[in-house]
Amino acid sequence: MSDRPSTAGYAEEADKLSETYESLTFEKVHRRGLPFVPAAPSAVLDIGAGTGRDAAALARLGHRVTAAEPTAEMRAHGKRLHADVAIEWVDDILPDLRQVFALHRRFDLVLMTAVWMHLDARERRIAMANVADLMAPTAALLMTLRHGPVPEGRRMFEVSAEETRDLGRRHCLASVHEGTGTDALRRDGVHWTYLAFRRTGSPASR
Ligand SMILES: C[S@@+](CC[C@H](N)C(=O)[O-])C[C@H]1O[C@@H](n2cnc3c(N)ncnc32)[C@H](O)[C@@H]1O
């Protein structure tokens, strides 16, 4: 499994998946994270943005949204489906996020929705450090972790709330919410962990 790239399966299935992902709403997926979404217009980074469902919803709320998505086919659907809203699409990939770092920006809210389980243990360690570096002081990070059977052709790892929380803590990200939930798409055996973090401390203290 691990000889596949983290994006395995997405290009081939982008047409079907774009409909699936867009059948959900940002408000439903991120119900528990809504209290952490800034009220004032802010800089938002959606990593593994897929078709931009969440990026578009946040842009409609007035935020300046950067959507990092490595699969060209997913970005193409996102640009087409959400052409009416201003989203800055970036071709970039965890764990390094080189293109995002090249923007020389810090973000007030970062989303990693249904992407973390695509990274192996080494990638997760590097990714958490980089994501924390991209966050402004007091910024929030919202994450969902998928558990259960791995779809044919994809690369996924079993990731735990404990490990994710510990990784966050190492990089001054305090866990401020943790919960579990069933799959909104009712896929057999699939369930989710929802995590929210708040950045504490300054880069100098890391
Ligand atoms: C399950 S989809 C979720 C898409 C979107 N966040 C949503 O909730 O609808 C996972 C997305 O992560 C992207 N992805 C896979 N590996 C990635 C990586 N290493 N860095 C960033 N994104 C990645 C895939 O291309 C895919 O679009």
The ligand as an SDF file (V2000), in Angstrom:
LIG
                    3D

 27 29  0  0  0  0  0  0  0  0999 V2000
  -11.1090   12.6800    0.6730 C   0  0  0  0  0  0  0  0  0  0  0  0
  -10.5810   14.0020   -0.3430 S   0  0  0  0  0  0  0  0  0  0  0  0
  -11.2110   15.3860    0.6170 C   0  0  0  0  0  0  0  0  0  0  0  0
  -11.4070   16.6170   -0.1880 C   0  0  0  0  0  0  0  0  0  0  0  0
  -12.0030   17.7960    0.5830 C   0  0  0  0  0  0  0  0  0  0  0  0
  -11.1540   18.2290    1.6570 N   0  0  0  0  0  0  0  0  0  0  0  0
  -13.3760   17.4380    1.1010 C   0  0  0  0  0  0  0  0  0  0  0  0
  -13.5430   17.2950    2.3080 O   0  0  0  0  0  0  0  0  0  0  0  0
  -14.2750   17.2970    0.2590 O   0  0  0  0  0  0  0  0  0  0  0  0
   -8.8360   14.0760   -0.0490 C   0  0  0  0  0  0  0  0  0  0  0  0
   -8.1210   15.1000   -0.8950 C   0  0  0  0  0  0  0  0  0  0  0  0
   -6.7780   15.1940   -0.4240 O   0  0  0  0  0  0  0  0  0  0  0  0
   -5.9240   15.2950   -1.5290 C   0  0  0  0  0  0  0  0  0  0  0  0
   -4.6150   14.8000   -1.0970 N   0  0  0  0  0  0  0  0  0  0  0  0
   -4.1240   13.5450   -1.1240 C   0  0  0  0  0  0  0  0  0  0  0  0
   -2.8640   13.5170   -0.6700 N   0  0  0  0  0  0  0  0  0  0  0  0
   -2.5600   14.7960   -0.3120 C   0  0  0  0  0  0  0  0  0  0  0  0
   -1.4040   15.4140    0.2240 C   0  0  0  0  0  0  0  0  0  0  0  0
   -0.2930   14.7020    0.4810 N   0  0  0  0  0  0  0  0  0  0  0  0
   -1.4310   16.7440    0.4330 N   0  0  0  0  0  0  0  0  0  0  0  0
   -2.5480   17.4680    0.1800 C   0  0  0  0  0  0  0  0  0  0  0  0
   -3.6680   16.9320   -0.3410 N   0  0  0  0  0  0  0  0  0  0  0  0
   -3.6800   15.6160   -0.5790 C   0  0  0  0  0  0  0  0  0  0  0  0
   -6.5760   14.4690   -2.6100 C   0  0  0  0  0  0  0  0  0  0  0  0
   -6.1210   14.8500   -3.9000 O   0  0  0  0  0  0  0  0  0  0  0  0
   -8.0500   14.7580   -2.3670 C   0  0  0  0  0  0  0  0  0  0  0  0
   -8.5050   15.8420   -3.1310 O   0  0  0  0  0  0  0  0  0  0  0  0
  1  2  1  0
  2  3  1  0
  2 10  1  0
  3  4  1  0
  4  5  1  0
  5  6  1  0
  5  7  1  0
  7  8  2  0
  7  9  1  0
 10 11  1  0
 11 12  1  0
 11 26  1  0
 12 13  1  0
 13 14  1  0
 13 24  1  0
 14 15  1  0
 14 23  1  0
 15 16  2  0
 16 17  1  0
 17 18  1  0
 17 23  2  0
 18 19  1  0
 18 20  2  0
 20 21  1  0
 21 22  2  0
 22 23  1  0
 24 25  1  0
 24 26  1  0
 26 27  1  0
M  CHG  2   2   1   9  -1
M  END
$$$$
